[in-house]
Amino acid sequence: MGNQSTLNLANLSAGVYIIKIYTNSGFVVKKLIKQ
């Protein structure tokens, strides 16, 4: 733990996005809702 990244979402249109985050121990899938 302790690692941090930033995503610039300013150019994304409003909607629902599925994000897959790869880590050293595998990956995590998250749902992102931009209004």
C-alpha distance matrix in Angstrom:
0.0 3.8 5.7 8.6 12.0 15.3 18.1 21.7 23.4 26.7 28.7 27.9 30.7 30.3 29.4 26.9 24.4 22.3 19.1 17.5 13.9 13.4 10.2 10.5 11.0 13.5 13.8 14.0 17.2 17.6 20.9 21.4 24.7 26.1 29.3
3.8 0.0 3.8 6.4 10.1 13.3 16.5 19.9 22.0 25.0 27.2 26.9 29.8 29.6 29.2 27.1 24.7 23.1 19.7 18.6 15.0 14.9 12.1 12.8 14.1 16.2 16.1 16.0 18.8 18.7 21.7 21.5 24.6 25.5 28.5
5.7 3.8 0.0 3.8 7.0 10.5 13.6 17.0 19.4 22.4 24.4 24.1 27.3 27.4 27.1 25.1 22.4 20.8 17.3 16.1 12.4 12.2 9.9 11.0 13.1 14.6 14.2 14.5 17.1 17.1 20.1 19.8 22.9 23.6 26.9
8.6 6.4 3.8 0.0 3.8 6.9 10.2 13.5 15.9 18.8 20.9 20.8 24.0 24.2 24.1 22.4 19.9 18.8 15.4 15.1 11.7 12.5 11.3 13.4 15.3 16.1 14.8 14.4 16.2 15.6 18.0 17.2 20.1 20.4 23.5
12.0 10.1 7.0 3.8 0.0 3.8 6.8 10.1 12.7 15.6 17.5 17.5 20.9 21.5 21.6 20.2 17.5 16.8 13.4 13.4 10.5 11.8 11.6 14.2 16.5 16.5 14.6 14.2 15.4 14.7 16.7 15.4 18.2 18.2 21.4
15.3 13.3 10.5 6.9 3.8 0.0 3.8 6.6 9.4 12.0 14.2 14.5 17.8 18.5 19.1 18.3 16.0 16.1 13.1 14.2 12.0 14.1 14.7 17.6 19.7 19.2 16.9 15.9 16.2 14.8 16.0 13.9 16.2 15.4 18.5
18.1 16.5 13.6 10.2 6.8 3.8 0.0 3.8 6.0 9.1 10.8 10.8 14.3 15.3 15.9 15.4 13.0 13.6 11.0 12.7 11.5 14.1 15.6 18.9 20.8 19.6 16.8 15.6 15.1 13.5 14.1 11.7 13.8 12.7 15.9
21.7 19.9 17.0 13.5 10.1 6.6 3.8 0.0 3.8 5.7 7.6 8.7 12.2 13.7 15.2 15.6 13.7 15.2 13.3 15.6 14.9 17.5 19.3 22.6 24.5 23.2 20.3 19.0 18.1 16.1 15.9 12.9 14.1 12.0 14.7
23.4 22.0 19.4 15.9 12.7 9.4 6.0 3.8 0.0 3.8 5.6 5.4 8.7 9.9 11.5 12.2 10.9 13.1 12.1 15.1 15.3 18.4 20.6 24.1 25.6 23.8 20.5 18.8 17.1 14.8 13.8 10.4 10.9 8.5 11.2
26.7 25.0 22.4 18.8 15.6 12.0 9.1 5.7 3.8 0.0 3.8 5.7 8.2 9.9 12.5 14.3 13.7 16.4 15.7 18.8 19.1 22.1 24.2 27.7 29.3 27.6 24.3 22.6 20.8 18.4 17.0 13.4 13.0 9.8 11.2
28.7 27.2 24.4 20.9 17.5 14.2 10.8 7.6 5.6 3.8 0.0 3.8 6.5 9.5 12.0 14.0 13.2 16.0 15.7 18.7 19.5 22.3 24.9 28.4 30.0 28.0 24.7 23.2 21.2 19.1 17.5 14.3 13.9 10.9 12.4
27.9 26.9 24.1 20.8 17.5 14.5 10.8 8.7 5.4 5.7 3.8 0.0 3.8 6.5 8.4 10.2 9.6 12.7 13.0 16.3 17.7 20.8 23.6 27.2 28.5 26.1 22.6 20.9 18.4 16.3 14.3 11.2 10.7 8.1 10.0
30.7 29.8 27.3 24.0 20.9 17.8 14.3 12.2 8.7 8.2 6.5 3.8 0.0 3.8 6.3 9.2 10.0 13.6 14.8 18.4 20.2 23.5 26.4 30.1 31.0 28.5 24.9 22.8 19.9 17.5 14.9 11.9 10.3 7.5 8.3
30.3 29.6 27.4 24.2 21.5 18.5 15.3 13.7 9.9 9.9 9.5 6.5 3.8 0.0 3.8 7.2 9.2 13.0 14.7 18.5 20.4 24.0 26.7 30.5 31.0 28.5 24.8 22.2 19.2 16.3 13.2 10.2 7.6 4.9 4.9
29.4 29.2 27.1 24.1 21.6 19.1 15.9 15.2 11.5 12.5 12.0 8.4 6.3 3.8 0.0 3.8 6.5 10.2 12.7 16.4 18.8 22.3 25.2 29.0 29.1 26.4 22.6 19.9 16.6 13.9 10.5 8.3 5.9 5.4 6.5
26.9 27.1 25.1 22.4 20.2 18.3 15.4 15.6 12.2 14.3 14.0 10.2 9.2 7.2 3.8 0.0 3.8 6.9 9.8 13.4 16.0 19.6 22.5 26.2 26.0 23.2 19.4 16.6 13.1 10.5 7.0 5.8 4.5 6.4 8.7
24.4 24.7 22.4 19.9 17.5 16.0 13.0 13.7 10.9 13.7 13.2 9.6 10.0 9.2 6.5 3.8 0.0 3.8 6.3 9.9 12.6 16.1 19.1 22.8 22.9 20.0 16.2 13.8 10.4 8.4 5.8 5.0 6.3 8.0 11.2
22.3 23.1 20.8 18.8 16.8 16.1 13.6 15.2 13.1 16.4 16.0 12.7 13.6 13.0 10.2 6.9 3.8 0.0 3.8 6.7 9.9 13.1 16.2 19.8 19.6 16.5 12.8 10.4 6.9 5.8 4.6 6.1 8.8 11.2 14.5
19.1 19.7 17.3 15.4 13.4 13.1 11.0 13.3 12.1 15.7 15.7 13.0 14.8 14.7 12.7 9.8 6.3 3.8 0.0 3.8 6.3 9.8 12.8 16.5 16.7 13.9 10.1 8.2 5.6 5.2 6.2 7.1 10.5 12.4 16.1
17.5 18.6 16.1 15.1 13.4 14.2 12.7 15.6 15.1 18.8 18.7 16.3 18.4 18.5 16.4 13.4 9.9 6.7 3.8 0.0 3.8 6.5 9.8 13.3 13.3 10.3 6.7 5.7 4.4 6.5 8.9 10.5 14.1 16.1 19.8
13.9 15.0 12.4 11.7 10.5 12.0 11.5 14.9 15.3 19.1 19.5 17.7 20.2 20.4 18.8 16.0 12.6 9.9 6.3 3.8 0.0 3.8 6.5 10.2 10.8 8.6 5.3 5.2 6.2 7.9 11.0 12.1 15.9 17.5 21.3
13.4 14.9 12.2 12.5 11.8 14.1 14.1 17.5 18.4 22.1 22.3 20.8 23.5 24.0 22.3 19.6 16.1 13.1 9.8 6.5 3.8 0.0 3.8 7.0 8.1 6.0 4.2 6.6 8.8 11.3 14.5 15.9 19.6 21.3 25.1
10.2 12.1 9.9 11.3 11.6 14.7 15.6 19.3 20.6 24.2 24.9 23.6 26.4 26.7 25.2 22.5 19.1 16.2 12.8 9.8 6.5 3.8 0.0 3.8 5.4 5.2 5.4 7.9 11.1 13.3 16.9 18.1 21.9 23.6 27.3
10.5 12.8 11.0 13.4 14.2 17.6 18.9 22.6 24.1 27.7 28.4 27.2 30.1 30.5 29.0 26.2 22.8 19.8 16.5 13.3 10.2 7.0 3.8 0.0 3.8 5.8 8.0 10.9 14.4 16.8 20.5 21.9 25.7 27.4 31.1
11.0 14.1 13.1 15.3 16.5 19.7 20.8 24.5 25.6 29.3 30.0 28.5 31.0 31.0 29.1 26.0 22.9 19.6 16.7 13.3 10.8 8.1 5.4 3.8 0.0 3.8 6.9 9.7 13.3 16.0 19.8 21.8 25.6 27.7 31.4
13.5 16.2 14.6 16.1 16.5 19.2 19.6 23.2 23.8 27.6 28.0 26.1 28.5 28.5 26.4 23.2 20.0 16.5 13.9 10.3 8.6 6.0 5.2 5.8 3.8 0.0 3.8 7.2 10.4 13.6 17.2 19.5 23.2 25.5 29.2
13.8 16.1 14.2 14.8 14.6 16.9 16.8 20.3 20.5 24.3 24.7 22.6 24.9 24.8 22.6 19.4 16.2 12.8 10.1 6.7 5.3 4.2 5.4 8.0 6.9 3.8 0.0 3.8 6.8 10.0 13.5 15.8 19.5 21.8 25.5
14.0 16.0 14.5 14.4 14.2 15.9 15.6 19.0 18.8 22.6 23.2 20.9 22.8 22.2 19.9 16.6 13.8 10.4 8.2 5.7 5.2 6.6 7.9 10.9 9.7 7.2 3.8 0.0 3.8 6.5 10.2 12.7 16.3 18.9 22.5
17.2 18.8 17.1 16.2 15.4 16.2 15.1 18.1 17.1 20.8 21.2 18.4 19.9 19.2 16.6 13.1 10.4 6.9 5.6 4.4 6.2 8.8 11.1 14.4 13.3 10.4 6.8 3.8 0.0 3.8 7.0 9.8 13.4 16.2 19.7
17.6 18.7 17.1 15.6 14.7 14.8 13.5 16.1 14.8 18.4 19.1 16.3 17.5 16.3 13.9 10.5 8.4 5.8 5.2 6.5 7.9 11.3 13.3 16.8 16.0 13.6 10.0 6.5 3.8 0.0 3.8 6.4 10.0 12.9 16.3
20.9 21.7 20.1 18.0 16.7 16.0 14.1 15.9 13.8 17.0 17.5 14.3 14.9 13.2 10.5 7.0 5.8 4.6 6.2 8.9 11.0 14.5 16.9 20.5 19.8 17.2 13.5 10.2 7.0 3.8 0.0 3.8 6.7 10.0 13.1
21.4 21.5 19.8 17.2 15.4 13.9 11.7 12.9 10.4 13.4 14.3 11.2 11.9 10.2 8.3 5.8 5.0 6.1 7.1 10.5 12.1 15.9 18.1 21.9 21.8 19.5 15.8 12.7 9.8 6.4 3.8 0.0 3.8 6.5 9.9
24.7 24.6 22.9 20.1 18.2 16.2 13.8 14.1 10.9 13.0 13.9 10.7 10.3 7.6 5.9 4.5 6.3 8.8 10.5 14.1 15.9 19.6 21.9 25.7 25.6 23.2 19.5 16.3 13.4 10.0 6.7 3.8 0.0 3.8 6.5
26.1 25.5 23.6 20.4 18.2 15.4 12.7 12.0 8.5 9.8 10.9 8.1 7.5 4.9 5.4 6.4 8.0 11.2 12.4 16.1 17.5 21.3 23.6 27.4 27.7 25.5 21.8 18.9 16.2 12.9 10.0 6.5 3.8 0.0 3.8
29.3 28.5 26.9 23.5 21.4 18.5 15.9 14.7 11.2 11.2 12.4 10.0 8.3 4.9 6.5 8.7 11.2 14.5 16.1 19.8 21.3 25.1 27.3 31.1 31.4 29.2 25.5 22.5 19.7 16.3 13.1 9.9 6.5 3.8 0.0
